[in-house]
Amino acid sequence: MTEPATPPAATSVEFIGMIATQDSSETRPPSGPAIDRDYTARFARAHEDAGFDRVLIGYSSGRPDGTQVAAYVAAHTERLGLLGAHRPGFIAPTLAARSFATLDHFSGGRLAVHIITGGNDTEQRRDGDRLNKDERYDRTDEYLSIVRRAWASGEPFSHEGTHYRFEEYGSQVLPVHASGIPLYFGGSSEAAYRVGGKHADTFALWGEPLAETAEQIASVRAAAAAAGRARPPGISVSFRPILGATEELAWERAHRILDTIKSGAGQPFFDQARHHRGERGTPGPGPQNAGSRRLLAAAAKGDLHDRALWTPTATATGAGGNTTALVGTPETVAQALLDYVDIGVTTLLIRGYDPLDDAVAYGQGPIALVHQELAHRRATAATTPVLNSFGGRR
């Protein structure tokens, strides 16, 4: 098969943050009620003011319902995009299509959906799902085909497949935009590449070193080409930036964060996270999902990779999510993010260990600097070689 063409490096980029309904992180125990309305609204507005394009609202069997959280956030912001995490299989795809289209209208067309098929059998069973991993991905494939068709037209249609059967479904509510609601897709397994490469508008990865990330991007593009797509999905990569006014101060803060994680200050957060991931809280064979295993494998190769990627935070947390850090001044972190843009990344998901304060700092630092550099590149695209605005060649 002919290798899929490599799209040029992006000249613009999307920034995504991540919000929760409670103040907590790996370095601090949960504070306040599970649903703190004032904190949720303040957290969302901080992202909007900082220049984030969207915020991810996570999903697990124990968290508040993400669709309702997204509706609340939409009502308390003006332009901020919403990225609601969603696991196929717990509601019918026709109902999901209708529910998301309704929220899309009430939010003014700001909704996107992040598909997570599920990487842990125990966690899936908490909501009654007993399929194995391969069966879950097959179901997701069928599910998304139905959702896409339901969003495309209100004309009734019937379906008889492996996991879903229905007759003459048609909806009065379609997404705001004729192209439908953007679908993001997370995963790092061959099954994830296959299904996400077929359906995703943006394929989401966790923050690995540049070489390993480039390999994953190639796998996603190959899967998209095998599915007959003319254009591959965009690529999102997630990091936990740790900033300082100087390099020395940034590294001092990074080691304080690592020490705090190791001290157990955030143990209630970990206990809650382990429960959501289906873990028992005791040492075992390691995480079931491929993404966490890949982060731990990268960490085993060394603490520092490329310009600023730091992996001990992934090891200390068991890689239970996007846990690799980018450490340095705002300028260093911005350049590190641009390194990923240069290999084909179109979306950057960044969240901090001090969630709300870091969101504010990112807006004043890396987000502004990355946009500044990309604007500089667009303005000087006809000149080769180009000096970037940080003073180096690109």
C-alpha positions as CSV (number, residue, x, y, z in Angstrom):
1,M,0.0,0.0,0.0
2,T,1.2,3.5,-0.8
3,E,2.3,5.4,2.3
4,P,-0.2,8.2,3.1
5,A,1.0,11.7,2.3
6,T,2.4,13.7,5.2
7,P,0.4,16.9,5.7
8,P,2.5,20.1,6.1
9,A,3.0,21.4,9.6
10,A,0.1,23.4,11.0
11,T,0.1,27.2,10.7
12,S,-2.5,27.4,13.4
13,V,-3.2,25.3,16.5
14,E,-6.1,24.6,18.8
15,F,-5.6,24.8,22.6
16,I,-7.7,22.6,24.9
17,G,-7.8,22.7,28.7
18,M,-9.5,20.4,31.1
19,I,-11.9,21.3,33.8
20,A,-13.5,19.5,36.8
21,T,-16.3,20.3,39.2
22,Q,-14.1,20.1,42.2
23,D,-10.6,21.5,43.1
24,S,-8.2,18.5,43.1
25,S,-5.1,17.1,41.5
26,E,-2.3,14.6,42.0
27,T,-0.7,17.1,44.4
28,R,-3.7,18.1,46.4
29,P,-6.7,16.2,47.9
30,P,-10.2,17.0,46.6
31,S,-11.6,20.2,48.3
32,G,-15.3,21.1,48.5
33,P,-18.3,19.2,47.3
34,A,-18.2,16.8,44.3
35,I,-20.1,19.5,42.4
36,D,-19.0,22.9,43.3
37,R,-20.9,25.2,41.0
38,D,-19.0,28.4,41.8
39,Y,-15.6,26.7,41.3
40,T,-16.8,25.1,38.0
41,A,-17.9,28.4,36.6
42,R,-14.8,30.2,37.8
43,F,-12.6,27.4,36.3
44,A,-14.3,27.6,33.0
45,R,-14.1,31.3,32.8
46,A,-10.4,31.2,33.6
47,H,-9.9,29.0,30.5
48,E,-12.0,31.3,28.4
49,D,-10.0,34.4,29.5
50,A,-6.7,32.6,29.0
51,G,-7.5,32.0,25.3
52,F,-8.2,28.3,25.4
53,D,-10.4,27.1,22.4
54,R,-12.1,24.3,24.3
55,V,-12.2,22.5,27.6
56,L,-12.3,18.8,28.1
57,I,-14.9,17.4,30.5
58,G,-13.8,14.0,31.6
59,Y,-15.8,10.7,32.0
60,S,-15.7,7.9,34.5
61,S,-18.3,5.7,36.2
62,G,-18.1,7.8,39.3
63,R,-17.9,11.4,38.0
64,P,-20.8,13.9,37.6
65,D,-22.5,13.5,34.2
66,G,-20.4,15.3,31.7
67,T,-23.3,16.4,29.4
68,Q,-24.9,18.3,32.2
69,V,-21.6,19.8,33.3
70,A,-21.0,20.9,29.7
71,A,-24.5,22.5,29.6
72,Y,-23.7,24.4,32.9
73,V,-20.3,25.6,31.5
74,A,-22.0,26.7,28.3
75,A,-24.4,28.8,30.3
76,H,-21.5,30.5,32.2
77,T,-19.2,31.3,29.3
78,E,-19.6,33.1,26.0
79,R,-17.2,31.6,23.4
80,L,-15.4,28.7,25.1
81,G,-15.8,25.4,23.2
82,L,-16.9,22.2,25.0
83,L,-15.3,18.8,24.6
84,G,-17.4,16.2,26.3
85,A,-15.9,12.8,26.9
86,H,-18.3,10.0,26.1
87,R,-18.1,6.2,26.2
88,P,-20.1,4.4,23.6
89,G,-22.3,1.6,24.7
90,F,-24.2,2.8,27.7
91,I,-26.9,4.7,25.9
92,A,-28.2,4.0,22.4
93,P,-26.4,5.8,19.6
94,T,-29.6,7.4,18.4
95,L,-30.2,8.9,21.8
96,A,-26.6,10.0,22.0
97,A,-26.9,11.7,18.6
98,R,-30.1,13.5,19.7
99,S,-28.7,14.5,23.1
100,F,-25.5,16.0,21.7
101,A,-27.4,17.8,18.9
102,T,-29.7,19.4,21.5
103,L,-26.7,20.5,23.6
104,D,-25.0,21.8,20.5
105,H,-27.9,24.1,19.8
106,F,-28.2,25.4,23.4
107,S,-24.4,26.0,23.5
108,G,-24.5,27.9,20.2
109,G,-22.6,25.3,18.2
110,R,-19.7,25.0,20.6
111,L,-19.9,21.3,21.3
112,A,-17.4,18.6,20.3
113,V,-17.4,15.0,21.6
114,H,-14.4,13.0,22.8
115,I,-14.8,9.3,22.3
116,I,-13.2,7.0,24.8
117,T,-13.9,3.3,24.1
118,G,-12.7,2.2,27.6
119,G,-9.4,0.7,28.6
120,N,-10.2,-1.2,31.7
121,D,-12.6,-4.1,32.1
122,T,-13.4,-3.5,35.8
123,E,-14.3,0.1,35.2
124,Q,-16.5,-0.8,32.3
125,R,-18.4,-3.3,34.4
126,R,-19.3,-0.7,36.9
127,D,-21.8,0.6,34.4
128,G,-22.7,-2.9,33.3
129,D,-20.5,-3.3,30.2
130,R,-19.1,-6.8,30.0
131,L,-17.6,-6.8,26.5
132,N,-13.9,-7.3,26.1
133,K,-11.6,-4.7,24.5
134,D,-11.8,-5.9,20.9
135,E,-15.6,-6.2,21.2
136,R,-15.8,-2.7,22.6
137,Y,-13.9,-1.2,19.7
138,D,-16.1,-3.1,17.2
139,R,-19.1,-1.6,19.0
140,T,-17.6,1.9,18.9
141,D,-17.1,1.5,15.1
142,E,-20.8,0.6,14.6
143,Y,-21.9,3.3,17.2
144,L,-20.1,6.1,15.5
145,S,-21.3,5.1,12.0
146,I,-24.9,5.4,13.3
147,V,-24.2,8.7,15.1
148,R,-22.7,10.2,12.0
149,R,-25.7,9.2,9.9
150,A,-28.2,10.4,12.4
151,W,-26.4,13.8,12.4
152,A,-26.3,14.0,8.6
153,S,-30.1,14.0,7.9
154,G,-33.5,13.9,9.7
155,E,-34.7,11.3,7.2
156,P,-35.7,8.1,8.9
157,F,-33.4,5.1,8.6
158,S,-33.2,1.6,10.0
159,H,-30.2,-0.4,11.1
160,E,-29.4,-4.0,11.8
161,G,-25.9,-4.7,13.0
162,T,-23.9,-6.7,15.5
163,H,-24.6,-4.4,18.5
164,Y,-27.6,-2.2,17.5
165,R,-30.9,-2.8,15.8
166,F,-33.6,-0.2,15.3
167,E,-36.3,0.8,12.8
168,E,-37.2,4.1,11.2
169,Y,-35.2,6.4,13.4
170,G,-35.4,10.1,12.5
171,S,-34.7,13.2,14.6
172,Q,-36.1,16.7,14.4
173,V,-32.9,18.1,15.9
174,L,-29.6,18.0,13.9
175,P,-26.3,19.7,14.8
176,V,-25.9,23.4,14.3
177,H,-23.3,22.9,11.5
178,A,-24.0,20.8,8.5
179,S,-20.6,19.1,9.0
180,G,-21.9,17.7,12.3
181,I,-20.4,17.8,15.7
182,P,-16.6,17.3,15.7
183,L,-15.5,13.9,17.0
184,Y,-12.2,13.5,19.0
185,F,-11.0,10.0,19.6
186,G,-8.5,8.7,22.2
187,G,-6.4,5.6,22.3
188,S,-3.0,4.1,21.5
189,S,-3.7,0.5,20.5
190,E,-4.0,-0.9,17.0
191,A,-7.7,-1.2,17.5
192,A,-7.9,2.5,18.5
193,Y,-5.9,3.5,15.4
194,R,-8.2,1.5,13.2
195,V,-11.5,2.9,14.6
196,G,-10.3,6.4,15.3
197,G,-8.5,6.6,12.0
198,K,-11.8,5.8,10.3
199,H,-14.1,8.2,12.3
200,A,-12.2,10.9,14.2
201,D,-11.9,14.5,13.2
202,T,-9.0,14.7,15.7
203,F,-7.1,11.8,17.2
204,A,-5.9,12.3,20.7
205,L,-2.6,11.0,22.1
206,W,-0.8,11.5,25.4
207,G,2.5,13.3,25.6
208,E,5.3,10.9,24.5
209,P,8.8,11.9,23.1
210,L,8.8,13.3,19.6
211,A,10.0,10.1,17.9
212,E,7.3,7.9,19.5
213,T,4.7,10.5,18.8
214,A,5.7,10.7,15.2
215,E,5.3,6.9,15.0
216,Q,1.8,7.1,16.4
217,I,0.9,9.9,14.0
218,A,2.0,7.7,11.1
219,S,-0.1,4.8,12.4
220,V,-3.2,7.0,12.6
221,R,-2.6,8.4,9.1
222,A,-2.1,4.9,7.7
223,A,-5.4,3.7,9.4
224,A,-7.2,6.7,7.9
225,A,-5.8,5.9,4.4
226,A,-6.8,2.3,4.8
227,A,-10.4,3.4,5.7
228,G,-10.5,5.4,2.4
229,R,-10.2,8.9,3.9
230,A,-8.8,11.6,1.6
231,R,-7.6,13.6,4.6
232,P,-6.3,12.2,7.9
233,P,-7.6,13.3,11.3
234,G,-6.0,16.2,13.1
235,I,-3.7,15.1,16.0
236,S,-4.0,16.2,19.6
237,V,-1.2,15.7,22.2
238,S,-1.6,16.2,25.9
239,F,1.0,17.6,28.4
240,R,1.3,18.9,32.0
241,P,3.4,22.1,31.6
242,I,5.4,23.2,34.7
243,L,6.4,26.8,34.3
244,G,8.9,29.1,36.1
245,A,10.2,32.6,35.5
246,T,13.7,31.0,34.9
247,E,14.8,27.5,34.0
248,E,16.1,27.0,37.5
249,L,12.8,28.1,39.1
250,A,10.9,25.9,36.7
251,W,12.9,22.8,37.7
252,E,12.7,23.6,41.4
253,R,8.9,23.7,41.0
254,A,8.9,20.5,39.0
255,H,10.8,18.6,41.8
256,R,8.5,20.1,44.4
257,I,5.5,18.8,42.5
258,L,7.2,15.4,42.2
259,D,8.0,15.3,45.9
260,T,4.5,16.3,46.8
261,I,3.1,13.5,44.6
262,K,5.4,11.0,46.2
263,S,4.6,12.2,49.7
264,G,1.0,11.1,49.4
265,A,-0.5,14.6,49.7
266,G,-2.8,13.8,46.9
267,Q,-3.6,10.2,48.1
268,P,-7.4,10.8,48.2
269,F,-7.2,11.9,44.5
270,F,-5.3,8.8,43.6
271,D,-7.7,6.6,45.5
272,Q,-10.6,8.1,43.6
273,A,-8.7,7.9,40.3
274,R,-7.8,4.2,40.8
275,H,-11.4,3.4,41.6
276,H,-12.4,5.2,38.3
277,R,-9.8,3.2,36.4
278,G,-10.9,-0.1,37.9
279,E,-7.7,-0.6,39.9
280,R,-7.6,-2.2,43.3
281,G,-5.1,0.1,44.8
282,T,-2.4,-2.5,45.2
283,P,0.7,-3.3,43.0
284,G,-0.2,-5.5,40.1
285,P,0.7,-6.3,36.5
286,G,0.4,-2.6,35.5
287,P,-2.2,-0.6,33.6
288,Q,-4.5,-2.4,31.1
289,N,-4.7,0.5,28.6
290,A,-2.0,0.9,25.9
291,G,-1.6,4.7,26.5
292,S,-0.5,4.3,30.1
293,R,1.8,1.4,29.2
294,R,3.4,3.6,26.5
295,L,4.0,6.5,28.9
296,L,5.7,4.1,31.5
297,A,7.8,2.7,28.7
298,A,9.0,6.1,27.7
299,A,9.7,7.0,31.3
300,A,11.8,3.8,31.7
301,K,14.1,5.1,29.0
302,G,15.0,8.2,30.9
303,D,13.7,11.2,32.8
304,L,14.2,13.9,30.2
305,H,13.4,13.7,26.5
306,D,13.8,16.2,23.7
307,R,13.7,19.8,24.6
308,A,11.7,19.7,27.9
309,L,9.6,16.5,28.2
310,W,9.9,15.2,31.8
311,T,8.6,11.7,32.6
312,P,9.0,11.1,36.4
313,T,5.5,12.5,37.0
314,A,4.1,9.7,34.9
315,T,6.0,7.1,36.8
316,A,5.0,8.5,40.2
317,T,1.3,8.6,39.2
318,G,1.2,5.2,37.5
319,A,0.6,7.1,34.2
320,G,-3.1,7.2,35.0
321,G,-3.9,9.7,32.4
322,N,-1.9,12.4,30.6
323,T,0.9,12.8,33.2
324,T,4.1,13.7,31.4
325,A,5.3,17.3,32.0
326,L,7.0,20.0,29.9
327,V,9.3,21.9,32.2
328,G,10.9,25.3,31.7
329,T,10.2,29.0,31.2
330,P,7.1,30.0,29.1
331,E,9.5,30.4,26.1
332,T,11.0,27.0,26.5
333,V,7.6,25.3,26.9
334,A,6.2,27.2,23.9
335,Q,9.1,26.0,21.8
336,A,8.6,22.4,23.0
337,L,5.0,22.6,22.0
338,L,6.0,24.0,18.6
339,D,8.3,21.0,18.2
340,Y,5.2,18.8,18.2
341,V,3.3,21.1,15.9
342,D,6.3,20.7,13.5
343,I,5.7,16.9,13.3
344,G,2.0,17.3,12.5
345,V,0.2,18.0,15.8
346,T,-2.8,20.3,15.3
347,T,-4.3,20.4,18.9
348,L,-2.5,20.9,22.2
349,L,-4.2,19.8,25.4
350,I,-2.4,21.3,28.4
351,R,-3.4,21.2,32.1
352,G,-1.6,21.8,35.3
353,Y,-0.9,20.3,38.7
354,D,-2.3,23.5,40.1
355,P,-5.3,23.4,37.8
356,L,-6.9,26.8,38.0
357,D,-3.8,28.9,38.6
358,D,-1.9,27.1,35.9
359,A,-4.7,27.7,33.3
360,V,-4.3,31.4,33.9
361,A,-0.5,31.2,33.6
362,Y,-0.7,29.2,30.4
363,G,-2.7,32.0,28.8
364,Q,-0.2,34.6,29.7
365,G,2.7,32.4,28.6
366,P,2.8,29.4,26.2
367,I,-0.5,30.0,24.5
368,A,0.3,33.6,23.6
369,L,3.8,32.7,22.5
370,V,2.8,29.7,20.3
371,H,0.2,31.8,18.6
372,Q,2.7,34.6,18.2
373,E,5.2,32.3,16.5
374,L,2.6,30.7,14.2
375,A,1.5,34.2,13.1
376,H,5.1,35.0,12.4
377,R,5.5,31.9,10.3
378,R,2.4,32.7,8.3
379,A,3.6,36.2,7.7
380,T,7.0,35.0,6.5
381,A,6.0,31.8,4.8
382,A,7.5,33.0,1.4
383,T,10.9,33.3,3.0
384,T,13.2,30.3,3.4
385,P,15.0,29.8,5.7
386,V,12.9,31.6,8.3
387,L,14.2,32.8,11.7
388,N,11.5,32.1,14.3
389,S,10.5,34.8,16.8
390,F,12.5,33.1,19.5
391,G,15.7,33.7,17.6
392,G,16.4,30.3,16.1
393,R,16.0,28.5,12.8
394,R,13.0,26.4,12.2
